C-alpha cells in the first residue's frame, strides 16, 4: 500500500486529515506498552533517515520480529521510504506521506519518532492524543514551548512517552551508576564532564541539517541531551540553574573558502574536511539518490555561512540537591572520547575513554564513530577494559578494570530495546527506563544553556516550563 507523497510540505505531512486511530489494547507488556491480539506490538516509524531505518528499523526487524511487526513507515521523501522498506526488510509494509493518515490506517500500538529534532513534538503530541505509546529519539524537542506541549500531552494521555536514552544502558555508564549508588564516594558534591568529538564525527554534524539551529536546536540539544540525561540520572536530582558559554569559531564562516557541497567542490584538494560521499554506499542510496525529492543535501559544505550553531560549549549546572556540574563539549578534537569525574564527601571516582596519551596505542579516529553506531553485536572491542578509579579521602586508589564495550553505544542498544519491546529489565534498581519528564529535564538544560549564551546570564530551569525541579528523585 503506497500513498502519494509528491509535492509534500512538512505542514501537510503532519496535518493531513482523517480521524486518528489507535490499536486496541488487549494486553500490556511489563514495560506498560500496548499489544495487539497477535501478541505482537504493531509498530510504526516516522522518519526514515539513517537512524530511523537502521536502529529503529532494521535492528528491530532482525532481532524483535517475534514481538513486533511493522505496520507503517512515514516520511515526506518517497525515495527514502522506498529504500527504507527494502533496507529494513519489510517489503509489504504500508508507507505513508501523511502522519495522521498512518495513525488512522495502520492503527499502531507504538510510534517511533526519528525525524528532524525540531519536529519531534508534533508527532509525539498527536500520537499521545490518540492514546498511542511513543518512543522518541533524543532530544525530546528543541524549544521550551514545544517541551511544555509534550508535557501537557503526556499528562493528559493514557499512553506513555519513552525516551530513547540508550546511553543509560551502556556498560561503563551503568557501572558508574552502580558504584555511585553503592556510596563509593559518599554523597556527590560536584562533577566534571568533558566530551570530545573528533574531526571526523564532530565535523559530520556541520555537514547535515544539525548545523542549523532551527532544525537541531544546536548540539546542546542534539548531542548533549545524552550527556545531560546521564548527569541527571547519575546525580538523581533535577537541574535548577544553568550558566553557559559557547561560540562558533571553527566551522561555518570561519574559513577562507567554501562551496555548496563536497560533491564537485573545486577546493577539495586543499580542504582537510573534504568528504567523498560516493565512498559511503548507505549515504548514496538513502540520501544522494533521493535528494531531488526534498532538496536535502547530505554532503553540504561545513564552511557554509548559514551554519548558526556553536562548535565549542561550556556549561555550569546547579542541581536541586546542591550538586554542581562543569560540562564541556568540543566538536573538533583530534580524538574522540570523554573524561568524567565525581567528587564526593568521602572520595572521588573518575573514568575516561579515547584519550590517546592514556592509551598504549593510537586508534584510527576515522573508525570511532562506526563502532559507536554498530548495533549488530554486543561483543567487546579491541581494548581490554575501561579504567574506573575510585579513591577515598586519606586513602589509596582502587583501579577497576571494567570490560570494554564500545559497539552498539557501549552495548546499551540491545539492553534498552529488550526493555522496551520485551519488558526485560536488566537492572531494575537503577531506574534506567526514562519517560517524558526525563526527556524534558535533559532538553531543558540544553535550552537554558543556549539561552544563557545568547543572553549572557544564568537561566532558571523552572522559568522555562511548569515542571518543578526535584531534589532527591529516588530517596
N, C-alpha and C positions, 0 to 999 in steps of 0.2 A: 504494500500500500504506500503510495507516494502522494504528497500534497505539494502543489506548486509553490515554489519559493522564489520565482523570478521577480526582480524589481522590488525586493522586500526591504523595508526600513526597519530599524530597531524598534520603533514605536509600534508598527503594525505587527511585528514579530511577537511582541509581548501582549498586545491588546486585542487581537482579532477575536471576534465574538464566539458565542457558543456557551452553553451552560457548563459550569465547572462540575466535574465529576470526580468521585473518589472510589477506590476499590472497597468492596465490602470487607469489614473487619470480622473475620471468623475465628482468629486466634491471635495470640501475642507471643512473640519471642521473649526470652529473658531480658533482652535489651529494650523491650517495650515497643517493637515495631510491628505494624500490622502485617498479616499474611493472608493470601487468598486461599480458597478452598483446596487448591492443589498442594498446599503446604509450602509452596514457593512464594517468595516475595516478588511481586510484579514491580520491576524497577524501570525507571525512565531516566534518561540522561539529557540534560540541556547544556549545550556547549561541546562541540566535537573538535576542539583544538587538541594539541598533543597530550595535555594532561587528561582531558576527557576520554580520548579513545584508548590511551594506554592504561592508566591506573583505574579509572572508573569504568572502563570498557573492557579491554582485552583481559586484564588481570582478573576481573570478576567472572567473565565468561569462562576462562580457563580453569579457575580454581573454585568457583562457587555456583556452578550451573545446577548443582543438586538442590540448592536452596534459593536460588534467584533466577528469574527469567526476564530478559529484556522485552519490554512491550512498547517502547518508543524511544526514538532518538530525535533531538530537535536542534536546529541551527538555522541561521539566516543564509548560510552558504551551502547551496545544493551540492557542490563538488565535494566539500568536506563531509557532508552527510553520506554521500555515496561511498567515499573512501572509508569513512568510519564504519559503516555497515560491514564492509568487506574485511577491514583490518580487525575489528572486534571479533568477527566470526559469527555474525547473526544475520545471515542473508535474508531471512524472512521477516525481520523486524520492521514494523511501520516507521516511516520517517515523517517529520513534520517541520514546517517552517513557522508555525504559529504555536506558541506555548499553551495558550488557553485551549486550543483545539486538541493538543496532545493530552492534556488533563482530562478533557471530556470524553475523548475517544478511547485512549489507551487505558484509562482508569488505573493508574499505578498505585501501589501501596507506598512506594518510596521514590522520591525525586532526588536525583543527584545533580547539584549545580556546579558547573565548571566553566562558566562564561567569563567575560571580561569583568574584573573586580567591581567596577562601578555599577554593574547591572545586577549583582547578586541579590540585592534587596527586593527587586521587583519580582523575581521568580520565587524567592523564599516566602514573601508575603502572600502571593497568590496561592501557592501550594498549601501553606498553613491554613489560609482562609477556607480552602476546600477540604480540610481535615486530612491532608496527606502529609506523612512524615517526610522530612527533608534532611539530607546530609549535604553540607556545602564545603567547598574548598575554602581555605583561608585566602585573604582575610574575609571575615563575615560581610563587611561592607567598607566603604571608604569615607563616609561623612557622618557627622553627628545626627543630623535629621534622619538619615537613612537608618542609622542604628536604632533610633527611637521607634521608627516604623516597625522594624523587625521585633523589637522588644514588645511592642504593643500587640503585634500579631501572634507572637508566641504565647503571651499571657492569655489571649482570647481563644486560642485554638486547643482542640482536644488532641491534636497531633504534636509531635515533638521535633525540635530542630537539633541536629547533631553536628558538631564541628569536626571537620577532618583534620584534627591536630595530631598527625601521626608522629611528630617529634616526641610527644609524651610517652609513646610506646617504644622509642628507641632504646636499645640495650644499655648504653652507657648513661643515658639520661634517667632511665628507670633506676639504675644502680645508685646514682647520685641522690635521687628521691628517697630510696630506701635508707641510705646512710644518714641523711638529714632527719628522716622520721625516727630513726633509732637513737637520735640525740648525739651523733658522733662529734658535733662541735657545740652542743648546747643550743640555746636559743640563738637563731641567726640575727645578726645586727646589721650587716652590710654585705653587698655582693658586688663584685667586679666581673663584667661580662663583655668580652671583646670578640666580635665576629669579623672574619676576614674573607672576602670574596676575591678570588684571583682574577687575573687579567683575561681569562677565558670565560669563566662563569659570570663574573661581575659585569663584563662588557656586554654579555648577551641581553641583559635587561634593557640596555640603552638602544639596542637594535630593534626591539619589539615595542608593542603598544605600552609596555610598562614604563617607558621613558616619558610618557605624557601624564601629567598629574591628574587630569580629568578622568583618565581611564583606570589608572592603578593606584591613585592616591599617594604616590611616592613609595619608595622602598621601606619607609617607616611603617607602611601598611602591608604591602605585598610580601616583603621578605621578613621584616622584623616582627610581624604578628606571631610567627612561630616562636621567636625568641621571647617576646613579651609574655606569651602564654606559658612558656616554660618557667619564666620567672614567677608568674602568678601562682603556678602550680607548686613549684618548689617552696616558695615562701609561705603559701597557704593563707594569703591575705589579698586584699584588693588595693590598687593604687589610689592615692588621694591627690597627688600633685605632681606635675611634670614641668621641668625646665630643660630646654634643648637648644642645641646649636647645630647648624648644618649649612652646606653650600654646594654649589655645582662648580667645581674648579678643574675637573679633568676632562670629562666628556662634553658633548654638546658644542657650544660655540667656542670652546677652549682649544681651538686648533686652527692652523693656517689654511687648511684645505678641507673640502667636504664634497659630497655628492649626494644624490638622492638615495642610492643603494649601492651595495657592494657589486652586484652584477653589472658588468660593463663599466666599472669605475676606472677613470683614467689615472687615478692616484694609487692603484692597488700595489704597485711595486715599492712604494715608499711608506705605505701605511702598515704599521705593525699589527693593527687590528683587522686587517682585511680577512673576510670570511667567505670562502668559496662554497656557496650553498649547494652547488652541484655535487659536492662530495658527501652530502648528507641526504641519503635517499628518502628518509622519512620526511624531511623538510621539503624536499622536491615534490613528493607525492601528495602530501597533506596541504602544503601552502603554495608553493610556486605554481603548481598545476591548476590551482583554483583561485588565484589572486584576481583574475578577471571578473569573478562574480561579485566581489565586495571591495576590491581595491586594497586589501591588506597586504603589505609588503613585509615579508618575514626577514629579509636581509637589509633592512633600512640602515642608512649611514648613522653611526653612533656619534658623528660630529654635527648632525643637522641642528639647525638653530631652534627648532620647535621644542627640543627637549627642555623640560622645565622642572625636573625633579632634582633631589640632592644626590651627590655621589660620595659625600662624607657626612656622617651624623654622629652626634654625641648627645646622650640623653641622661638626665638625672631624674630618678623616680623616688618619691617618698610613699611609703605604704601605710595603711591604716594601723598596722601593728608596729609602726615606727622603724621598719627596716628601710635602709637607704640603698639604692642601686645606682651604679655608674655603668652605663652601657654605651658601646660604640659599634658602628657598622662602617666598614671600609669596602669600597667596590672596585678598587684597582690595586690590590695587594699582589706581590709576586708569588704568594702561596695562599692556598685555601685552608681554613681551619678556624680554631677558636681557642681562647683562654677563658677559664671560668674559675672563680674563687669565692668561697663563702667564709666570712668572718663571723665567729660565734662567741658567746660569752665564755665558752670553755675550750676554744681552739679554732682551727682553720682547716678547710677542705678545699683542694684545688685539683683541677684536671685540665687537659688540653688535647688538641688534635691538630696534626698537619704542620706544626712549626718545624721547618727544616733543621734549624740549629739544634733541636732536641731529638731529632731522628738520626739514626745511624746511616741512612742513605736517603738520597733525594727521590721524590716521587715525580712522575710525569704529570705536571699540572694540567695539561690538556685533557687528561682522562679522569680527573677527580669527579667532575660533575656526572659523568657516565656511571660511576659507582653509586653515587647518591640516588640516581633515578632508576637503577636496575632493580626491578621488583621481582625478578624471576627466581631469585634464590635468597635464602636466609643464611647462607654459609658465611664463614669468616673470610676476611680479606687477607692480603699478604702480610700485614703486620700481626704480631703475636698477641698484643694486648693494648688496651687503653690503660694509661697510668693515672691512678687516682691516689692522691696523697692526703692523708689526714695527720694532723699534729695537735696534741693537746697543749694548752698553756703550760709552760715549765716542763714539757715532756719531749720525747723523741718522736720523730715522724714514722708513720707506717706507710709503706708503698703497696697499694693494692693493684694487682695485675688482672684487670678485668678483660675477658675475652673480647678481641676486636671484631666488631661487626660494622661494616660500612654500607653494604648494599641494602637496597630497599629502605632507605632512610634509617640507617643504624639498626636494621632488622625490624623496624616498627610497623611497616605497611601490613604484613600478613596478620600481625597481632591485633592491630586496630580493626582490620576488616573481619577477622574472626569474631570480634566482639560485636560489630555492627550487624553482620549477616547471620552469624551462628549463635549469638548470645553467649559466646565462650569468653569468660572474663579471666584473663591471665593473672592479674594482680588485684583482687577485689578490695584490698585495703589501701590502695594507693590513689583511688579516685581518678583514674585515667580517663574515663568517659567524660566528654565535655559537651555542654549544652549552650543555649543562646546567651546565657549570662557570661559564660567563659569566653565565648566569641566576642561579646561586647567589651568586656574588660581588656582583652588583648588589643582590639582596634582602638579603643578609647585612649590608650597610651599613645599609639601612633598618631591619632588625630590631634591629641593635646600637644604632642611633640612638634608636629607640623605647624600648628597654630602658634606655639611658643617661638619657633624660629621666625615665622612671618611677623609676629608682633613684638618680639624681643621682651617677653615677660613669662612668668610662671603661669600655668594653666591648671585650674582645679578640675578634677575629673567629674565631680558632682555638678559642675556648671554645664556639662555637655548633654546629659540626658537626665531622666528622673531616677536612674539607678543610684542607690546609696552604697558607698564602699563598706565592705565588711572587714572587721578586724581579723579574727582567727576563724577561718571558714569551717574547719573540721575539729574545733576544740570540743 
